[in-house]
Amino acid sequence: MMSPMPLGVRIMTFACAGMLFVIAAGHFEWETPLGWLAPSRARARPVRVGRFVEVPHGVSSAHPVATEGVGPKRLGRSAASVSRNAPTKQWELRIKTRRLSGPAIDQHGTLFVGTSDGVAAVSSSGALLWERELGTVSFPPSITPAGQLAVSVHPDALVRLSIRGQELSRTHLSGAPLGSPLVLPDGSAVLATADRAVSRFGVDGRSIFRVSSPRAVRSVLASSASRIALVSGNEVMFVSFSGDSSRRVQTPAEVIVGPAMMDDGTALVVTTGGELVGTGARGRVVARWQLGIRPSRSTRLAVGLDGGVRLGAAADGLLCVDPGTGVRWRVDSEGAFPGGITVDASGVTLAINQRGRLLAIDPAGTNLWSVDTGLRTLSAPALGTDGTVYVAGSSGTIQSWR
């Protein structure tokens, strides 16, 4: 059965030729390919009779990078594939502001980056489309089910923008935002703030819940189909979408990386003791693996379809761990990898070392290629649907490699 959609009116659905149609006040809306009859609820909106449109529920998978960590599970896993041959630089764009974060990439190939002044939009061909001054945006924007942008703005705001840069709404936060908004299927957004809280806000800006934590919450939030995972000190917290139930799992030491949410609902984190820890929503640690490295506090986990977990070391190393057998491979001749990591559909790992060198490592741990970007960044390399690699540097420069 379909779960009710919020703020709706009673409607009737019917199936024909394997497609589900929605009837509401004389309008037809295509929703999803199903083959049964069922009453449901949906948000009413005017649609011309006879026109078929998709009901927006959930962020479209057509966006190659919808948020920090590629998607809401923060797995750093792309559906695109990078070339196995060394790419060449296609273009480079310098934006006047500094400290770029991102980019997020929508289904049309437009790049959206956070800047020290707000948000900038760049076309896939390297043209600056628009800039919007909002305040400091230190984390990548997130794309919503309606194709808009949800943006964390310092010192204390959640801002929604149209894809053309128009400010649609601004919600005051109780503290400074600590990461990219986690957008849920109904378009609401969850944020961690510096006042030790996690809050969820509806599309209209109203508060849905606020959960306090005894210690500071990390900036990364991950979600499964029904729960949000977040980190507070040496605990992983699992919170329901309604905010009325939560469960805490103690980890062996303070968590400094993660969480990333596996497909089975396990939240992966890395501790100060150099352990990769798997925690379950039932309230216990389900697995522990010693990594043998000192992890970078600013790295991000990336988990491929092969199950390998990639992360960067603070001093020297890029690591892939197999949860069943331990360390699968390690690159220890390229210095530290302090920032985000992306893994493509075929298991190739993309990461940038502290010297600005972009590496592609195949699933066996072999260096396929490397190129010198000349950029310093903590943002993960971003993959477009055609395999183009985008790098946003802290100096205000964006590059395209293909």
C-alpha positions as CSV (number, residue, x, y, z in Angstrom):
1,M,0.0,0.0,0.0
2,M,1.1,3.5,-0.6
3,S,1.7,5.7,2.4
4,P,-0.4,8.8,2.6
5,M,1.2,12.0,1.3
6,P,0.9,15.0,3.7
7,L,-1.4,18.0,3.4
8,G,-3.5,16.3,0.8
9,V,-7.2,15.8,-0.2
10,R,-9.0,12.5,-0.6
11,I,-8.6,11.1,-4.1
12,M,-9.1,7.9,-6.0
13,T,-6.4,6.1,-8.0
14,F,-6.9,3.5,-10.7
15,A,-4.6,1.4,-12.8
16,C,-4.5,1.0,-16.6
17,A,-1.9,-0.6,-18.8
18,G,0.4,-0.9,-15.8
19,M,0.3,2.8,-14.9
20,L,-1.3,4.4,-11.9
21,F,-3.4,7.5,-12.4
22,V,-4.7,10.0,-9.9
23,I,-8.1,11.7,-10.1
24,A,-8.6,14.9,-8.2
25,A,-11.1,17.6,-9.1
26,G,-11.2,16.5,-12.7
27,H,-7.4,16.4,-13.1
28,F,-5.3,13.4,-14.0
29,E,-1.8,12.9,-12.6
30,W,0.5,10.0,-13.3
31,E,2.2,8.8,-10.1
32,T,4.0,5.4,-10.5
33,P,3.8,2.2,-12.4
34,L,1.7,-0.1,-10.3
35,G,-1.0,-2.6,-11.1
36,W,-3.6,-2.4,-8.4
37,L,-6.6,-0.3,-7.2
38,A,-6.3,1.7,-4.0
39,P,-7.5,4.9,-2.5
40,S,-4.7,7.3,-1.6
41,R,-4.0,10.9,-0.7
42,A,-1.9,13.4,-2.6
43,R,-1.1,17.1,-2.4
44,A,-3.6,18.9,-4.7
45,R,-2.2,21.1,-7.4
46,P,-3.8,22.4,-10.7
47,V,-3.1,20.2,-13.7
48,R,-4.8,20.6,-17.1
49,V,-7.3,17.8,-17.8
50,G,-5.7,15.1,-20.0
51,R,-2.2,16.1,-19.1
52,F,0.1,13.5,-17.5
53,V,2.6,14.8,-14.9
54,E,4.7,13.1,-12.3
55,V,3.7,13.7,-8.7
56,P,6.9,14.9,-7.0
57,H,7.6,12.6,-4.1
58,G,11.3,11.9,-3.4
59,V,14.3,13.5,-5.0
60,S,14.7,12.3,-8.5
61,S,17.5,9.7,-9.2
62,A,18.1,11.5,-12.4
63,H,20.2,14.1,-10.5
64,P,23.7,12.7,-10.6
65,V,24.7,14.6,-7.3
66,A,21.7,15.5,-5.3
67,T,23.5,16.5,-2.0
68,E,26.6,16.0,0.0
69,G,27.7,12.4,-0.4
70,V,25.8,12.1,-3.7
71,G,22.5,11.0,-2.1
72,P,20.6,11.0,1.2
73,K,22.4,7.8,2.5
74,R,25.7,9.7,2.1
75,L,27.4,6.7,0.5
76,G,29.4,8.8,-2.0
77,R,28.2,6.3,-4.6
78,S,27.6,7.6,-8.2
79,A,25.5,5.9,-10.8
80,A,27.8,7.2,-13.5
81,S,31.1,5.7,-14.7
82,V,34.4,7.5,-15.1
83,S,36.7,6.8,-18.0
84,R,39.5,4.4,-17.4
85,N,41.8,6.6,-19.5
86,A,43.4,9.7,-18.1
87,P,41.1,12.7,-18.8
88,T,42.0,16.1,-20.0
89,K,40.8,19.4,-18.6
90,Q,37.8,20.7,-20.6
91,W,37.4,24.1,-18.9
92,E,38.2,26.1,-15.8
93,L,36.0,28.8,-14.3
94,R,37.1,31.2,-11.6
95,I,34.3,32.6,-9.4
96,K,35.1,35.8,-7.5
97,T,34.3,34.4,-4.1
98,R,36.4,31.8,-2.3
99,R,35.9,28.6,-0.4
100,L,33.7,26.7,-2.8
101,S,31.8,23.6,-1.6
102,G,30.1,21.0,-3.8
103,P,29.0,20.9,-6.4
104,A,25.5,19.5,-6.5
105,I,24.5,18.5,-10.1
106,D,20.9,18.4,-11.4
107,Q,19.5,16.3,-14.1
108,H,20.1,19.0,-16.7
109,G,23.8,19.1,-15.9
110,T,23.8,22.4,-14.0
111,L,26.3,22.7,-11.2
112,F,25.4,24.4,-7.9
113,V,28.2,25.4,-5.5
114,G,28.3,27.0,-2.1
115,T,30.5,30.0,-1.8
116,S,31.7,32.4,0.9
117,D,28.9,34.7,-0.3
118,G,26.0,32.4,-1.2
119,V,25.4,30.0,-4.1
120,A,26.6,30.1,-7.7
121,A,25.2,28.1,-10.7
122,V,27.4,26.9,-13.5
123,S,26.5,25.2,-16.8
124,S,28.0,22.0,-17.9
125,S,30.0,24.0,-20.5
126,G,31.6,26.2,-17.9
127,A,29.4,29.3,-18.1
128,L,28.5,31.2,-14.9
129,L,24.7,31.3,-15.0
130,W,23.9,33.2,-11.8
131,E,25.2,34.1,-8.3
132,R,23.0,34.7,-5.3
133,E,24.2,36.4,-2.2
134,L,22.8,34.7,0.9
135,G,25.5,34.6,3.5
136,T,28.3,32.0,3.8
137,V,27.4,28.6,2.4
138,S,30.1,26.1,3.6
139,F,28.3,23.0,2.4
140,P,27.0,21.8,-0.9
141,P,23.3,22.7,-1.7
142,S,20.8,19.9,-1.7
143,I,18.2,19.3,-4.5
144,T,14.6,18.8,-3.5
145,P,11.8,16.7,-5.0
146,A,10.4,19.9,-6.6
147,G,13.8,20.6,-8.3
148,Q,14.6,23.5,-6.0
149,L,17.7,24.0,-3.8
150,A,17.8,23.7,0.0
151,V,20.8,25.6,1.3
152,S,22.5,25.8,4.8
153,V,23.5,29.4,5.3
154,H,25.6,30.9,8.1
155,P,25.0,32.1,10.6
156,D,21.6,30.6,11.2
157,A,19.3,30.0,8.2
158,L,17.8,27.3,5.9
159,V,17.1,28.9,2.5
160,R,15.2,27.5,-0.4
161,L,16.1,28.7,-3.9
162,S,14.6,28.1,-7.4
163,I,17.0,26.7,-9.9
164,R,17.2,30.2,-11.3
165,G,18.5,31.6,-8.0
166,Q,15.3,33.2,-6.7
167,E,15.0,33.1,-3.0
168,L,11.7,31.3,-2.2
169,S,11.9,31.1,1.6
170,R,14.2,31.6,4.6
171,T,13.8,29.7,7.9
172,H,15.6,30.9,11.0
173,L,17.6,28.2,12.8
174,S,18.4,27.9,16.5
175,G,22.1,27.7,15.7
176,A,24.7,27.6,12.9
177,P,24.0,24.7,10.4
178,L,26.7,22.0,10.4
179,G,26.2,20.4,7.0
180,S,24.1,20.0,3.8
181,P,20.4,19.8,4.4
182,L,19.2,16.2,4.4
183,V,16.1,16.3,2.2
184,L,13.5,13.7,2.8
185,P,11.1,12.3,0.2
186,D,8.3,14.8,1.0
187,G,10.6,17.7,0.5
188,S,11.2,18.5,4.2
189,A,14.7,19.1,5.3
190,V,16.7,17.9,8.4
191,L,19.7,19.9,9.7
192,A,22.2,19.5,12.5
193,T,23.0,22.8,14.3
194,A,25.8,24.0,16.5
195,D,23.5,24.2,19.6
196,R,23.5,20.3,19.8
197,A,20.2,19.8,18.0
198,V,18.8,18.2,14.9
199,S,15.6,19.7,13.5
200,R,13.3,18.9,10.6
201,F,11.4,21.6,8.7
202,G,8.6,21.3,6.3
203,V,8.5,22.7,2.8
204,D,6.6,25.7,4.3
205,G,9.3,26.2,6.9
206,R,7.3,25.0,9.8
207,S,9.1,23.0,12.5
208,I,8.2,19.3,12.5
209,F,10.6,18.1,15.2
210,R,13.6,19.1,17.2
211,V,15.8,16.5,18.9
212,S,18.5,17.6,21.4
213,S,21.7,15.8,22.1
214,P,23.9,15.9,25.1
215,R,27.0,16.5,22.9
216,A,27.7,18.3,19.6
217,V,26.3,16.6,16.5
218,R,28.5,15.9,13.5
219,S,27.7,17.7,10.3
220,V,26.8,14.6,8.3
221,L,23.3,13.1,8.5
222,A,22.2,10.0,6.6
223,S,18.8,8.5,6.0
224,S,17.3,5.2,5.1
225,A,13.7,4.6,4.1
226,S,12.4,5.4,7.6
227,R,15.2,6.6,9.9
228,I,17.8,9.3,10.2
229,A,21.3,8.4,11.5
230,L,23.4,11.1,13.2
231,V,26.5,11.1,15.4
232,S,27.0,12.7,18.8
233,G,30.3,12.1,20.6
234,N,30.7,8.4,20.9
235,E,27.1,7.6,20.0
236,V,25.2,7.0,16.8
237,M,21.6,8.1,17.1
238,F,18.8,6.7,15.0
239,V,15.8,9.0,14.8
240,S,12.4,8.3,13.2
241,F,11.2,10.7,10.5
242,S,8.5,11.9,12.9
243,G,11.2,12.6,15.6
244,D,9.1,10.8,18.2
245,S,11.4,7.8,18.6
246,S,15.1,7.4,18.8
247,R,17.7,4.8,19.7
248,R,21.3,5.4,20.8
249,V,24.2,3.1,20.0
250,Q,27.5,3.6,21.9
251,T,30.7,3.2,19.9
252,P,34.1,2.2,21.3
253,A,35.5,5.7,20.9
254,E,34.5,9.2,19.7
255,V,33.2,9.2,16.1
256,I,35.0,11.5,13.7
257,V,33.8,10.3,10.3
258,G,30.3,9.4,9.1
259,P,27.7,8.2,9.2
260,A,27.0,6.6,5.9
261,M,23.8,4.5,5.7
262,M,24.1,1.0,4.1
263,D,21.2,-0.4,2.1
264,D,20.3,-2.7,5.0
265,G,20.0,0.2,7.5
266,T,23.5,-0.2,9.1
267,A,25.2,3.1,9.8
268,L,28.9,3.1,9.2
269,V,31.2,5.4,11.2
270,V,34.9,5.7,12.0
271,T,36.3,6.4,15.5
272,T,39.3,8.2,16.8
273,G,40.8,4.8,17.5
274,G,41.0,4.0,13.8
275,E,38.1,1.6,13.8
276,L,35.3,1.3,11.2
277,V,32.2,0.5,13.1
278,G,28.8,-0.7,11.9
279,T,25.8,0.2,14.1
280,G,22.3,-1.1,13.8
281,A,19.0,0.7,14.5
282,R,18.1,-2.1,17.0
283,G,20.6,-0.5,19.3
284,R,23.9,-2.4,19.1
285,V,27.3,-2.5,17.3
286,V,27.0,-5.1,14.6
287,A,30.6,-5.1,13.3
288,R,34.1,-3.6,14.0
289,W,37.2,-3.5,11.8
290,Q,40.6,-2.1,12.8
291,L,41.9,0.1,9.9
292,G,45.5,0.5,10.9
293,I,45.5,4.2,10.0
294,R,44.8,7.6,11.6
295,P,41.7,8.7,9.6
296,S,41.3,12.3,8.5
297,R,38.6,14.1,10.4
298,S,37.5,15.9,7.2
299,T,37.3,12.8,5.0
300,R,34.0,11.2,4.0
301,L,33.1,7.6,3.5
302,A,32.3,6.2,0.1
303,V,30.8,2.8,-0.3
304,G,30.7,1.1,-3.7
305,L,28.3,-1.5,-5.1
306,D,31.0,-4.0,-4.3
307,G,30.6,-3.3,-0.6
308,G,34.1,-1.8,-0.2
309,V,34.3,1.2,2.1
310,R,36.7,3.9,1.0
311,L,38.2,6.6,3.3
312,G,41.2,8.9,3.5
313,A,44.0,9.0,6.0
314,A,45.3,12.0,7.9
315,A,48.9,11.4,7.2
316,D,49.4,9.0,4.3
317,G,46.9,6.7,2.6
318,L,43.7,6.0,0.8
319,L,42.0,2.9,2.0
320,C,39.3,0.4,0.9
321,V,38.0,-2.0,3.5
322,D,35.9,-5.1,2.8
323,P,33.5,-5.5,5.8
324,G,33.9,-9.3,5.5
325,T,37.6,-9.7,5.1
326,G,39.3,-6.5,6.2
327,V,41.5,-4.2,4.2
328,R,41.1,-4.8,0.5
329,W,43.7,-2.3,-0.8
330,R,45.6,0.8,0.3
331,V,47.4,3.5,-1.6
332,D,50.2,4.8,0.6
333,S,52.5,6.7,-1.8
334,E,50.4,9.7,-2.6
335,G,50.3,11.6,0.8
336,A,47.1,12.4,2.8
337,F,43.6,12.4,1.4
338,P,41.8,14.9,3.6
339,G,38.6,15.4,1.8
340,G,35.5,13.7,0.2
341,I,35.6,10.6,-1.9
342,T,33.4,9.4,-4.8
343,V,33.1,5.8,-6.1
344,D,31.6,5.2,-9.5
345,A,29.2,2.5,-10.7
346,S,32.0,0.1,-11.6
347,G,33.9,0.5,-8.3
348,V,36.5,3.1,-9.4
349,T,37.5,5.4,-6.6
350,L,38.0,9.1,-7.2
351,A,39.9,11.1,-4.6
352,I,42.1,14.3,-4.4
353,N,45.2,14.3,-2.2
354,Q,46.5,17.2,-0.2
355,R,48.6,18.4,-3.1
356,G,45.6,18.7,-5.5
357,R,46.3,15.5,-7.4
358,L,43.1,13.7,-8.6
359,L,43.5,9.9,-8.6
360,A,41.3,7.1,-10.1
361,I,41.8,3.7,-8.3
362,D,40.3,0.6,-9.8
363,P,38.4,-2.0,-7.7
364,A,41.6,-4.0,-7.2
365,G,43.6,-1.0,-5.9
366,T,45.5,-0.2,-9.1
367,N,46.1,3.4,-10.0
368,L,44.3,3.8,-13.3
369,W,45.4,7.4,-13.8
370,S,46.1,10.7,-12.0
371,V,46.1,14.3,-13.0
372,D,47.3,17.5,-11.3
373,T,44.4,19.9,-10.8
374,G,46.5,22.4,-8.9
375,L,43.5,22.9,-6.5
376,R,43.2,22.4,-2.8
377,T,39.8,21.1,-1.7
378,L,37.9,19.1,0.9
379,S,35.0,18.6,-1.5
380,A,34.6,15.2,-3.2
381,P,35.1,15.0,-6.9
382,A,31.7,15.1,-8.6
383,L,30.6,12.8,-11.5
384,G,28.2,14.0,-14.2
385,T,26.0,11.5,-15.9
386,D,28.4,11.4,-18.9
387,G,31.4,10.6,-16.7
388,T,32.8,14.1,-16.6
389,V,34.6,14.8,-13.3
390,Y,34.1,18.2,-11.7
391,V,36.4,19.6,-9.0
392,A,35.6,22.7,-6.9
393,G,38.6,24.3,-5.2
394,S,38.8,26.4,-2.1
395,S,40.3,29.2,-4.1
396,G,37.1,29.8,-6.0
397,T,38.0,27.7,-9.1
398,I,35.9,25.0,-10.7
399,Q,37.4,22.5,-13.2
400,S,35.9,20.0,-15.6
401,W,37.8,16.9,-16.6
402,R,36.9,14.4,-19.3
